[in-house]
Amino acid sequence: MLAVALAFTVLLPHRTPGPWARDLEAYYAGGAIWNAGGDPWSRAVWDVQKTIPGVVTTRDELLPFVGPAPSLPLWSLLAREPYEEAAVVWTSLLTLALVVLVAASLGLRAPPERMEIFAAGVFAFAAGPTLSDLSLGQLALISAAGVAGALYAFRRNSPWAILATFLAALQPNLALPLAAALTRRRVVASVALAATAFGALTLALGGGLAGLAAYVHHLERHADAERFVSIQHTLPVILASFGTPRSTALGIGTAVGLIVVGCALAAAIAYRKRPEIAAVIAIALLPLSIPFFHEHDFVVELIPAIVLCAVSDARVRTFASAGAILVLVDWFGLAQRQPAQAQIATLAIAVACALGAYQARGTLQRRDLIPLAVVVVLLGIAIPVARAAPAPVWPDAMSLTFRATPGADVSSVWAQEQRASDLDRDVAGWGVLRALPLTGCALLAFAGTRCRRS
């Protein structure tokens, strides 16, 4: 708690330019364009974003909307209010989602003691992905809460599973691991109902089958624009940062992704009597298996961290806590936000201490200090790497007069902005920092496979 207090007082860096909850811009603009009868997935969102306080209007800094059609009613409501008020409401909802995420994840393990609940809350809040979600206003936190809530509802055969699954699907890539928990008919029925409702809304709000095809094409174009930029945390972009030809890196990433999917399926079969363990293994493997994953998306890894760091087997807890510390620290942020390095390091220590307290099960032992030892060693490596390879940040790195090609579609504009921000370079230091959370995911998955199967 002392580390958290220091991080947000003495060590608090100067606020970066731009509007509060920066990524909310895209959702807000998408909702506003939809309210006006326009295409929220088009370049028209910039017309709204230019009116948001803090946005630099002398250049193009368009933030594309890529959310699925069923999310549009939510953004529509938010867009009916001034941006500052919408940001307050949205941040409050994200805070509530964090509480749900932690509470539902704790419900997947044996009943926790009060100190364990408190420790879980501390490391969940201080985690880099969580703070990224809260500060940027990212939907990933809502989706992750939906995943945790769905798993909790599955375990209790609750009808709330339908709503939770629907919320998880608002960011579809994070909802994929729920498939590993489909071991009972009632669970399958709940997921099927949620999927039916989601599909019906997609067609109704997104322009039918033609609109769905256009949306899929938009996602492909957006993925192409971002595939090898610094904000991605995937195996291909990491391999490319070390000099692997990009085509080769994509091939390796696809092959590894297929293997990882096979491993997740095997875990689902092996742990069919403990579907929550099958699901946390699948969640841990998720970033290694899909071609699109940002740092804030790692918030979903709080679920396996909370579950696996509380099992009775001390060896499992050791592997899980080491993996969790690798996942829950914003390592790449050390390069992106050099003035915030002291704050990031202090928050990393807070996460490590809280993880140690959480897994101690009432009696602190030497192995419970492993997260703290791991984070101290890694900070000693990561900070010099980050200082040697500072990373630019969109949109601050762009010229104040940058203009995208007239007539270019929204994905092309986004790609041009990434290049203008110098985010598409292959830098070995960036690869090192982005490899750490993926390594942590592998450790979490390994810890899950060491759990009892019945």
DRENROKOL-622434 format. One record per residue (C-alpha): residue number from 0; x, y, z negated. Coordinates in nm, 2 decimals. Example, Ala and Ser with C-alpha at 12.3 -4.5 7.8 and 13.67 -1.06 7.14 Angstrom:
<sites>
0;1.23;-0.45;-0.78;
1;1.37;-0.11;-0.71;
</sites>
This chain:
<sites>
0;0.00;0.00;0.00;
1;0.30;0.23;-0.07;
2;0.43;0.16;0.28;
3;0.09;0.24;0.44;
4;0.06;0.56;0.24;
5;0.41;0.67;0.35;
6;0.33;0.58;0.71;
7;0.03;0.81;0.72;
8;0.18;1.10;0.52;
9;0.55;1.17;0.51;
10;0.63;0.96;0.82;
11;0.33;1.07;1.03;
12;0.46;1.20;1.36;
13;0.32;1.49;1.55;
14;0.00;1.42;1.73;
15;0.04;1.35;2.10;
16;-0.13;1.58;2.35;
17;-0.47;1.48;2.49;
18;-0.82;1.41;2.37;
19;-0.90;1.21;2.06;
20;-0.97;0.84;2.14;
21;-0.80;0.87;2.48;
22;-0.94;0.55;2.63;
23;-1.30;0.65;2.54;
24;-1.26;0.90;2.83;
25;-1.32;0.62;3.08;
26;-1.62;0.47;2.89;
27;-1.77;0.82;2.83;
28;-1.73;0.92;3.20;
29;-1.86;0.59;3.32;
30;-2.18;0.64;3.11;
31;-2.22;1.00;3.23;
32;-2.19;0.91;3.60;
33;-2.43;0.62;3.55;
34;-2.68;0.86;3.38;
35;-2.65;1.09;3.69;
36;-2.72;0.80;3.92;
37;-2.37;0.77;4.05;
38;-2.11;0.49;4.07;
39;-1.93;0.46;3.74;
40;-1.65;0.25;3.90;
41;-1.56;0.52;4.15;
42;-1.33;0.82;4.15;
43;-1.63;1.03;4.04;
44;-1.54;0.97;3.67;
45;-1.27;1.23;3.71;
46;-1.54;1.50;3.75;
47;-1.66;1.42;3.40;
48;-1.31;1.36;3.25;
49;-1.20;1.71;3.36;
50;-1.46;1.86;3.12;
51;-1.33;1.68;2.81;
52;-1.13;1.90;2.57;
53;-0.76;1.82;2.58;
54;-0.75;1.68;2.94;
55;-0.50;1.86;3.16;
56;-0.69;1.98;3.47;
57;-0.39;2.11;3.67;
58;-0.31;1.75;3.77;
59;-0.50;1.42;3.84;
60;-0.50;1.21;3.52;
61;-0.80;1.00;3.60;
62;-0.86;0.71;3.37;
63;-1.07;0.44;3.57;
64;-1.37;0.27;3.42;
65;-1.35;-0.11;3.46;
66;-1.61;-0.22;3.20;
67;-1.88;-0.47;3.30;
68;-2.23;-0.35;3.38;
69;-2.39;-0.48;3.06;
70;-2.18;-0.23;2.86;
71;-2.33;0.07;3.06;
72;-2.63;0.13;2.83;
73;-2.39;0.18;2.54;
74;-2.18;0.43;2.73;
75;-2.49;0.60;2.86;
76;-2.60;0.67;2.50;
77;-2.26;0.80;2.40;
78;-2.24;1.02;2.71;
79;-2.56;1.20;2.61;
80;-2.36;1.38;2.33;
81;-2.06;1.61;2.35;
82;-1.74;1.42;2.37;
83;-1.62;1.51;2.02;
84;-1.94;1.38;1.86;
85;-1.93;1.07;2.08;
86;-1.57;1.00;1.96;
87;-1.67;1.03;1.60;
88;-1.96;0.78;1.65;
89;-1.74;0.54;1.85;
90;-1.46;0.55;1.60;
91;-1.71;0.47;1.32;
92;-1.83;0.17;1.52;
93;-1.48;0.05;1.57;
94;-1.41;0.08;1.20;
95;-1.72;-0.13;1.13;
96;-1.60;-0.38;1.39;
97;-1.27;-0.42;1.21;
98;-1.46;-0.50;0.89;
99;-1.67;-0.76;1.07;
100;-1.35;-0.91;1.23;
101;-1.18;-0.95;0.90;
102;-1.48;-1.08;0.71;
103;-1.58;-1.33;0.98;
104;-1.23;-1.46;1.01;
105;-1.21;-1.51;0.63;
106;-1.53;-1.70;0.66;
107;-1.36;-1.96;0.89;
108;-1.12;-2.07;0.60;
109;-1.17;-2.19;0.25;
110;-1.33;-1.93;0.02;
111;-1.07;-1.66;-0.04;
112;-0.96;-1.50;-0.37;
113;-1.00;-1.13;-0.42;
114;-0.63;-1.06;-0.37;
115;-0.64;-1.26;-0.05;
116;-0.93;-1.05;0.08;
117;-0.75;-0.73;-0.01;
118;-0.42;-0.85;0.15;
119;-0.60;-0.96;0.47;
120;-0.76;-0.62;0.49;
121;-0.42;-0.44;0.45;
122;-0.24;-0.63;0.72;
123;-0.53;-0.62;0.95;
124;-0.56;-0.24;0.92;
125;-0.18;-0.18;0.94;
126;-0.13;-0.41;1.24;
127;-0.01;-0.23;1.55;
128;-0.29;-0.36;1.78;
129;-0.56;-0.25;1.53;
130;-0.42;0.10;1.51;
131;-0.38;0.12;1.88;
132;-0.75;0.02;1.92;
133;-0.86;0.28;1.66;
134;-0.65;0.56;1.79;
135;-0.73;0.50;2.16;
136;-1.09;0.41;2.11;
137;-1.05;0.07;2.27;
138;-1.34;-0.17;2.33;
139;-1.11;-0.47;2.25;
140;-1.18;-0.43;1.88;
141;-1.56;-0.48;1.94;
142;-1.49;-0.78;2.16;
143;-1.26;-0.93;1.90;
144;-1.51;-0.88;1.63;
145;-1.76;-1.06;1.85;
146;-1.53;-1.35;1.89;
147;-1.48;-1.38;1.52;
148;-1.85;-1.34;1.45;
149;-1.94;-1.60;1.71;
150;-1.70;-1.86;1.55;
151;-1.84;-1.78;1.21;
152;-2.20;-1.82;1.34;
153;-2.11;-2.14;1.53;
154;-1.99;-2.29;1.20;
155;-2.31;-2.20;1.02;
156;-2.55;-2.28;1.32;
157;-2.67;-1.92;1.30;
158;-2.88;-1.76;1.57;
159;-2.65;-1.46;1.53;
160;-2.41;-1.65;1.75;
161;-2.60;-1.53;2.06;
162;-2.55;-1.16;1.98;
163;-2.19;-1.22;1.87;
164;-2.11;-1.40;2.19;
165;-2.27;-1.13;2.40;
166;-2.05;-0.86;2.22;
167;-1.74;-1.08;2.28;
168;-1.82;-1.08;2.65;
169;-1.81;-0.70;2.67;
170;-1.44;-0.76;2.73;
171;-1.46;-1.09;2.91;
172;-1.09;-1.19;2.89;
173;-1.10;-1.19;2.51;
174;-1.41;-1.41;2.50;
175;-1.26;-1.70;2.70;
176;-1.13;-1.89;2.39;
177;-1.49;-1.94;2.26;
178;-1.51;-2.23;2.51;
179;-1.28;-2.43;2.29;
180;-1.55;-2.43;2.01;
181;-1.83;-2.57;2.23;
182;-1.86;-2.90;2.05;
183;-2.22;-2.90;1.93;
184;-2.54;-2.88;2.13;
185;-2.67;-2.58;1.93;
186;-2.35;-2.39;1.99;
187;-2.36;-2.47;2.36;
188;-2.72;-2.35;2.37;
189;-2.63;-2.02;2.19;
190;-2.35;-1.95;2.43;
191;-2.57;-2.04;2.73;
192;-2.84;-1.80;2.61;
193;-2.58;-1.52;2.57;
194;-2.43;-1.59;2.91;
195;-2.77;-1.59;3.07;
196;-2.86;-1.26;2.92;
197;-2.52;-1.12;3.01;
198;-2.55;-1.24;3.37;
199;-2.90;-1.11;3.41;
200;-2.80;-0.76;3.28;
201;-2.49;-0.77;3.51;
202;-2.72;-0.82;3.81;
203;-2.99;-0.58;3.70;
204;-2.76;-0.29;3.60;
205;-2.48;-0.35;3.85;
206;-2.66;-0.36;4.18;
207;-2.74;-0.73;4.22;
208;-2.52;-0.98;4.40;
209;-2.37;-0.71;4.62;
210;-2.29;-0.50;4.32;
211;-2.13;-0.80;4.14;
212;-1.91;-0.87;4.45;
213;-1.80;-0.51;4.45;
214;-1.72;-0.52;4.08;
215;-1.51;-0.83;4.12;
216;-1.32;-0.66;4.41;
217;-1.28;-0.35;4.18;
218;-1.13;-0.57;3.91;
219;-0.89;-0.73;4.15;
220;-0.78;-0.39;4.28;
221;-0.73;-0.26;3.93;
222;-0.53;-0.57;3.83;
223;-0.31;-0.52;4.14;
224;-0.25;-0.16;4.04;
225;-0.14;-0.25;3.69;
226;0.02;-0.59;3.73;
227;0.38;-0.48;3.69;
228;0.35;-0.17;3.48;
229;0.50;-0.13;3.14;
230;0.17;-0.14;2.95;
231;0.11;-0.50;3.05;
232;0.22;-0.78;2.81;
233;0.22;-1.08;3.04;
234;0.48;-1.34;3.13;
235;0.52;-1.22;3.50;
236;0.59;-0.86;3.40;
237;0.84;-0.97;3.14;
238;1.02;-1.20;3.38;
239;1.03;-0.92;3.64;
240;1.19;-0.69;3.38;
241;1.49;-0.92;3.36;
242;1.54;-0.92;3.73;
243;1.32;-1.21;3.85;
244;1.17;-1.13;4.19;
245;0.81;-1.03;4.14;
246;0.67;-1.29;4.37;
247;0.87;-1.56;4.18;
248;0.75;-1.41;3.85;
249;0.39;-1.44;3.96;
250;0.44;-1.80;4.06;
251;0.60;-1.89;3.73;
252;0.32;-1.70;3.54;
253;0.05;-1.89;3.73;
254;0.22;-2.23;3.67;
255;0.27;-2.16;3.30;
256;-0.09;-2.02;3.27;
257;-0.23;-2.35;3.41;
258;-0.02;-2.55;3.17;
259;-0.14;-2.34;2.88;
260;-0.50;-2.38;2.98;
261;-0.44;-2.76;2.99;
262;-0.29;-2.73;2.63;
263;-0.59;-2.54;2.52;
264;-0.83;-2.80;2.66;
265;-0.62;-3.08;2.49;
266;-0.65;-2.89;2.16;
267;-1.03;-2.86;2.20;
268;-1.05;-3.24;2.25;
269;-0.81;-3.32;1.97;
270;-0.98;-3.08;1.72;
271;-1.34;-3.14;1.82;
272;-1.42;-3.22;1.45;
273;-1.26;-2.88;1.35;
274;-1.37;-2.65;1.63;
275;-1.25;-2.34;1.44;
276;-0.89;-2.47;1.47;
277;-0.94;-2.55;1.83;
278;-1.06;-2.20;1.89;
279;-0.77;-2.03;1.70;
280;-0.52;-2.24;1.90;
281;-0.70;-2.12;2.22;
282;-0.69;-1.76;2.10;
283;-0.32;-1.78;2.03;
284;-0.26;-1.92;2.37;
285;-0.47;-1.66;2.55;
286;-0.20;-1.40;2.62;
287;0.02;-1.67;2.78;
288;-0.25;-1.78;3.02;
289;-0.41;-1.48;3.17;
290;-0.26;-1.22;3.41;
291;-0.39;-0.90;3.23;
292;-0.32;-0.83;2.87;
293;-0.25;-0.50;2.69;
294;-0.09;-0.44;2.35;
295;-0.42;-0.34;2.19;
296;-0.57;-0.67;2.31;
297;-0.35;-0.85;2.06;
298;-0.61;-0.75;1.79;
299;-0.79;-1.07;1.86;
300;-0.48;-1.26;1.72;
301;-0.59;-1.14;1.38;
302;-0.83;-1.44;1.39;
303;-0.56;-1.71;1.40;
304;-0.34;-1.51;1.17;
305;-0.61;-1.50;0.90;
306;-0.71;-1.86;0.94;
307;-0.37;-2.03;0.98;
308;-0.19;-1.83;0.71;
309;-0.44;-1.96;0.46;
310;-0.42;-2.34;0.52;
311;-0.30;-2.57;0.25;
312;0.00;-2.70;0.43;
313;0.29;-2.47;0.34;
314;0.48;-2.55;0.66;
315;0.19;-2.44;0.87;
316;0.16;-2.11;0.68;
317;0.53;-2.05;0.73;
318;0.51;-2.09;1.11;
319;0.18;-1.89;1.12;
320;0.32;-1.60;0.92;
321;0.63;-1.57;1.13;
322;0.41;-1.58;1.44;
323;0.17;-1.32;1.30;
324;0.45;-1.07;1.22;
325;0.57;-1.10;1.58;
326;0.22;-1.04;1.71;
327;0.10;-0.77;1.47;
328;0.38;-0.52;1.50;
329;0.38;-0.26;1.79;
330;0.73;-0.35;1.91;
331;0.70;-0.18;2.25;
332;0.57;0.13;2.07;
333;0.92;0.17;1.94;
334;1.03;0.25;2.30;
335;0.71;0.44;2.40;
336;0.69;0.67;2.09;
337;1.05;0.73;1.98;
338;0.95;1.00;1.72;
339;0.71;0.74;1.56;
340;0.98;0.48;1.50;
341;1.00;0.54;1.13;
342;0.62;0.51;1.10;
343;0.61;0.19;1.31;
344;0.89;0.03;1.11;
345;0.72;0.12;0.78;
346;0.39;-0.02;0.90;
347;0.57;-0.33;1.00;
348;0.70;-0.37;0.65;
349;0.35;-0.31;0.52;
350;0.21;-0.59;0.74;
351;0.49;-0.83;0.63;
352;0.43;-0.76;0.26;
353;0.06;-0.81;0.30;
354;0.11;-1.13;0.49;
355;0.34;-1.26;0.22;
356;0.08;-1.18;-0.05;
357;-0.20;-1.33;0.16;
358;-0.03;-1.66;0.22;
359;0.12;-1.69;-0.14;
360;-0.21;-1.85;-0.26;
361;-0.17;-1.69;-0.61;
362;0.20;-1.79;-0.67;
363;0.47;-1.60;-0.48;
364;0.75;-1.84;-0.36;
365;1.06;-1.79;-0.16;
366;0.89;-1.90;0.17;
367;0.64;-1.62;0.12;
368;0.91;-1.37;0.18;
369;0.97;-1.50;0.53;
370;0.75;-1.24;0.70;
371;0.95;-0.96;0.53;
372;1.28;-1.12;0.63;
373;1.17;-1.17;0.99;
374;1.05;-0.81;1.02;
375;1.37;-0.67;0.88;
376;1.59;-0.87;1.12;
377;1.37;-0.79;1.42;
378;1.36;-0.42;1.34;
379;1.74;-0.43;1.32;
380;1.74;-0.56;1.68;
381;1.43;-0.39;1.83;
382;1.51;-0.03;1.72;
383;1.85;-0.01;1.90;
384;1.69;-0.18;2.21;
385;1.41;0.07;2.21;
386;1.65;0.37;2.17;
387;1.86;0.24;2.46;
388;1.55;0.20;2.68;
389;1.29;0.47;2.60;
390;0.96;0.42;2.78;
391;0.75;0.70;2.93;
392;0.38;0.73;2.84;
393;0.09;0.80;3.07;
394;-0.02;1.08;3.14;
395;0.25;1.29;2.96;
396;0.52;1.17;3.19;
397;0.35;1.30;3.50;
398;0.41;1.64;3.65;
399;0.16;1.91;3.55;
400;0.09;1.95;3.92;
401;0.05;1.58;4.02;
402;-0.22;1.52;4.28;
403;-0.32;1.17;4.41;
404;-0.38;1.11;4.78;
405;-0.71;1.27;4.89;
406;-0.97;1.01;4.98;
407;-0.79;0.73;4.79;
408;-1.01;0.49;4.59;
409;-1.00;0.49;4.21;
410;-0.76;0.19;4.19;
411;-0.52;0.36;4.43;
412;-0.53;0.68;4.23;
413;-0.45;0.48;3.91;
414;-0.16;0.30;4.08;
415;-0.02;0.64;4.20;
416;-0.05;0.77;3.84;
417;0.14;0.48;3.71;
418;0.42;0.53;3.96;
419;0.42;0.91;3.89;
420;0.46;0.83;3.52;
421;0.76;0.60;3.60;
422;0.58;0.30;3.43;
423;0.64;0.05;3.71;
424;1.02;0.01;3.66;
425;1.18;-0.32;3.57;
426;1.37;-0.26;3.25;
427;1.53;-0.54;3.05;
428;1.49;-0.36;2.71;
429;1.11;-0.33;2.78;
430;1.10;-0.70;2.85;
431;1.27;-0.79;2.52;
432;1.02;-0.58;2.32;
433;0.71;-0.72;2.51;
434;0.84;-1.08;2.48;
435;0.82;-1.06;2.10;
436;0.44;-1.07;2.06;
437;0.41;-1.35;2.32;
438;0.67;-1.55;2.12;
439;0.45;-1.49;1.82;
440;0.15;-1.62;2.00;
441;0.34;-1.94;2.08;
442;0.43;-1.98;1.71;
443;0.07;-1.93;1.61;
444;-0.05;-2.19;1.85;
445;0.22;-2.43;1.73;
446;0.11;-2.37;1.37;
447;-0.24;-2.45;1.47;
448;-0.14;-2.79;1.62;
449;0.02;-2.88;1.29;
450;-0.32;-2.86;1.11;
451;-0.52;-3.17;1.01;
452;-0.76;-3.29;1.28;
453;-1.04;-3.38;1.04;
</sites>
